[in-house]
Amino acid sequence: MPKDYPRGRRIADQIQRELSEIIRMELKDPRVGLITITDVEVTQDNEHAKVFFTALGEPVQQEAAERALNHASGFLRSSLAKVMKLRTVPQLRFNYDVSVERGVRLSNLIDEAVASKPGNKSPQ
């Protein structure tokens, strides 16, 4: 590994990969539909990890998925401990990632602004 790729980032990346698999294969909560783990931030002492995710559906369903994931965080943490070789597996805190929606909204605004500019033909 390159020196500019710190241990905390490697741990976060591994947590992201493993959690995606555990949630897909082992978590049976119906409130957790199709979700994507978008990022993991681990504190320097590796005690806590913020897990960011996106989910399909309405805001009510996304909030339910967040509550369900936080409720299952103990199970997910113990499942992570079985597959990761760490002395301490971080406590998990799940947060809905709004950056994807924000990016889509900004992209749409830019497209609208370009389309409404005089001299531009609207795409058909």
Secondary structure, DSSP 4 states (H G I P E B T S, - for coil): --TTS-HHHHHHHHHHHHHHHHHHHT---TT--SEEEEEEEE-TTSSEEEEEEEESS-HHHHHHHHHHHHHTHHHHHHHHHHHS--SSPPEEEEEE--HHHHHHHHHHHHHHHHHHSTTPPPP-
